[in-house]
Amino acid sequence: MRVRFVSEDEIGSAAEVWYDGLREEEGSPWENYLKKWTPSSAARWFLDSKKRLGAKILVAEKEKIVGINGIISERNSGKGRLFTGIAVSPSYRRQGIGSLLLHRTLLELKREGLRWAEVETIQGIPAAKYLYPKYGGESIQVPA
Protein backbone atom coordinates (compact mmCIF):
# COMPACT_ATOMS: atom_id res chain seq x y z
CA MET A 1 0.00 0.00 0.00
CA ARG A 2 1.34 3.40 -0.93
CA VAL A 3 0.00 6.76 0.31
CA ARG A 4 0.99 9.84 -1.67
CA PHE A 5 -0.27 13.13 -3.00
CA VAL A 6 -2.20 12.84 -6.24
CA SER A 7 -0.94 14.43 -9.42
CA GLU A 8 -3.24 16.79 -11.29
CA ASP A 9 -3.81 14.31 -14.12
CA GLU A 10 -5.00 11.69 -11.58
CA ILE A 11 -7.65 13.87 -9.95
CA GLY A 12 -10.38 12.32 -12.11
CA SER A 13 -9.50 8.83 -10.84
CA ALA A 14 -9.40 10.09 -7.25
CA ALA A 15 -12.82 11.72 -7.72
CA GLU A 16 -14.27 8.42 -8.96
CA VAL A 17 -13.02 6.65 -5.83
CA TRP A 18 -14.48 9.43 -3.67
CA TYR A 19 -17.84 9.28 -5.46
CA ASP A 20 -18.07 5.47 -5.40
CA GLY A 21 -16.92 5.33 -1.79
CA LEU A 22 -19.60 7.77 -0.64
CA ARG A 23 -22.30 6.30 -2.87
CA GLU A 24 -21.77 2.91 -1.28
CA GLU A 25 -21.51 4.31 2.26
CA GLU A 26 -23.27 2.23 4.89
CA GLY A 27 -26.57 3.93 5.69
CA SER A 28 -26.23 5.98 2.49
CA PRO A 29 -26.54 9.47 4.00
CA TRP A 30 -25.03 10.92 0.82
CA GLU A 31 -27.66 9.53 -1.55
CA ASN A 32 -29.59 12.76 -2.22
CA TYR A 33 -26.45 14.88 -2.29
CA LEU A 34 -24.74 12.65 -4.84
CA LYS A 35 -27.72 12.85 -7.20
CA LYS A 36 -26.51 16.39 -7.94
CA TRP A 37 -22.87 15.35 -8.34
CA THR A 38 -20.92 13.13 -10.69
CA PRO A 39 -17.29 12.04 -10.56
CA SER A 40 -16.58 14.79 -13.13
CA SER A 41 -18.15 17.53 -11.01
CA ALA A 42 -16.26 16.21 -7.96
CA ALA A 43 -13.00 16.39 -9.95
CA ARG A 44 -13.77 20.03 -10.83
CA TRP A 45 -14.42 20.75 -7.13
CA PHE A 46 -11.08 19.15 -6.20
CA LEU A 47 -9.22 21.18 -8.85
CA ASP A 48 -10.95 24.40 -7.83
CA SER A 49 -10.12 23.74 -4.16
CA LYS A 50 -6.52 23.09 -5.12
CA LYS A 51 -6.24 26.35 -7.07
CA ARG A 52 -8.20 28.63 -4.72
CA LEU A 53 -7.40 27.14 -1.32
CA GLY A 54 -4.16 25.23 -1.82
CA ALA A 55 -5.90 21.92 -1.17
CA LYS A 56 -3.92 18.71 -1.42
CA ILE A 57 -5.36 15.32 -2.20
CA LEU A 58 -3.85 12.28 -0.51
CA VAL A 59 -4.51 8.93 -2.13
CA ALA A 60 -3.89 5.35 -1.13
CA GLU A 61 -3.01 3.05 -3.98
CA LYS A 62 -2.78 -0.67 -4.33
CA GLU A 63 -2.22 -1.22 -8.07
CA LYS A 64 -4.73 1.66 -8.47
CA ILE A 65 -6.17 4.46 -6.34
CA VAL A 66 -8.40 2.88 -3.68
CA GLY A 67 -8.73 5.64 -1.08
CA ILE A 68 -8.76 9.43 -0.91
CA ASN A 69 -8.67 12.33 1.50
CA GLY A 70 -8.55 16.02 0.67
CA ILE A 71 -6.70 18.40 2.99
CA ILE A 72 -6.87 22.16 3.32
CA SER A 73 -4.29 23.75 5.63
CA GLU A 74 -5.54 26.91 7.32
CA ARG A 75 -2.36 28.33 8.74
CA ASN A 76 -4.02 31.44 10.24
CA SER A 77 -6.26 29.33 12.47
CA GLY A 78 -3.70 26.53 12.96
CA LYS A 79 -6.26 24.09 11.65
CA GLY A 80 -6.29 21.44 8.95
CA ARG A 81 -9.60 20.56 7.32
CA LEU A 82 -10.38 17.19 5.80
CA PHE A 83 -12.59 18.73 3.13
CA THR A 84 -13.49 15.52 1.30
CA GLY A 85 -13.60 13.25 4.30
CA ILE A 86 -11.91 9.89 3.94
CA ALA A 87 -13.42 7.67 1.28
CA VAL A 88 -12.33 4.14 0.39
CA SER A 89 -13.48 2.02 -2.55
CA PRO A 90 -16.14 -0.41 -1.33
CA SER A 91 -14.15 -3.52 -2.30
CA TYR A 92 -11.11 -2.31 -0.30
CA ARG A 93 -12.82 -1.48 2.98
CA ARG A 94 -11.94 -2.99 6.35
CA GLN A 95 -8.28 -3.35 5.36
CA GLY A 96 -6.96 -0.37 7.33
CA ILE A 97 -6.80 1.97 4.32
CA GLY A 98 -8.94 4.67 5.97
CA SER A 99 -6.76 4.49 9.09
CA LEU A 100 -3.62 4.74 7.00
CA LEU A 101 -4.96 7.80 5.16
CA LEU A 102 -6.02 9.51 8.38
CA HIS A 103 -2.69 8.77 10.06
CA ARG A 104 -0.75 10.16 7.08
CA THR A 105 -3.05 13.22 6.97
CA LEU A 106 -2.43 13.99 10.63
CA LEU A 107 1.33 13.56 10.18
CA GLU A 108 1.27 15.95 7.23
CA LEU A 109 -0.69 18.56 9.19
CA LYS A 110 1.69 18.23 12.13
CA ARG A 111 4.67 18.58 9.77
CA GLU A 112 3.12 21.83 8.56
CA GLY A 113 2.90 23.08 12.15
CA LEU A 114 -0.88 22.85 12.46
CA ARG A 115 -2.34 21.90 15.83
CA TRP A 116 -5.92 20.83 14.99
CA ALA A 117 -7.77 18.90 12.35
CA GLU A 118 -11.47 18.95 11.62
CA VAL A 119 -13.84 17.14 9.35
CA GLU A 120 -17.48 17.89 8.77
CA THR A 121 -19.32 14.60 8.60
CA ILE A 122 -22.65 12.95 9.20
CA GLN A 123 -23.30 11.23 12.51
CA GLY A 124 -23.65 7.49 12.20
CA ILE A 125 -21.49 6.82 9.14
CA PRO A 126 -18.64 4.33 9.67
CA ALA A 127 -15.85 6.97 9.60
CA ALA A 128 -17.64 9.04 12.25
CA LYS A 129 -18.37 5.97 14.40
CA TYR A 130 -15.11 4.05 14.09
CA LEU A 131 -12.30 5.86 12.28
CA TYR A 132 -12.16 9.43 13.59
CA PRO A 133 -12.59 8.46 17.29
CA LYS A 134 -9.55 6.13 17.01
CA TYR A 135 -7.44 9.24 16.46
CA GLY A 136 -9.04 11.39 19.15
CA GLY A 137 -11.95 12.68 17.09
CA GLU A 138 -14.85 14.11 19.05
CA SER A 139 -18.38 14.78 17.88
CA ILE A 140 -19.64 18.33 18.07
CA GLN A 141 -23.29 18.96 17.34
CA VAL A 142 -23.82 21.87 14.98
CA PRO A 143 -27.27 23.47 14.99
CA ALA A 144 -29.17 22.88 11.76
Steps between C-alpha positions, in 0.01 A plus 500: 500500500634840407366836624599808302374829367307471176626659182270736313443252217381238754235718663227345284588151627510626859158663453355170376625323813354778716164485321477119506615486861232744615230353277553161659526640854324292763170670580534705180469849651651645182237361263307823433814712493671277245202520264621854426864396460695278265863391513571775243343774712689368805826518301423864412435572870834340593686703235327822602583434867860435404528826305304728735580351840824309450326169565698179475356161422651196669434165338562142600588270215523128465556445126249788460356780713277342766467776760497879517509790741512869417685738732483876533758659731375816669818642642334811650276289723756220549244256369497235230169412337422163348279654233410179317489273800669164464349278234609147411385288206234257622699189403804621700329583828588349837866464401632798697516734199286770665718482812814525291366806316394671822833426668694639202270806489562577866876457455494739205304761696738467794798535264345825379478625859122477531354405837142393416315307236130505427263319273136575442316171483167335560435328831465126469716433194785251553779764493321707765427193715826308469781681319514857631457403870804267472711811445340715769209629294210643696147567383374855519135563427447791264155660501310441177 
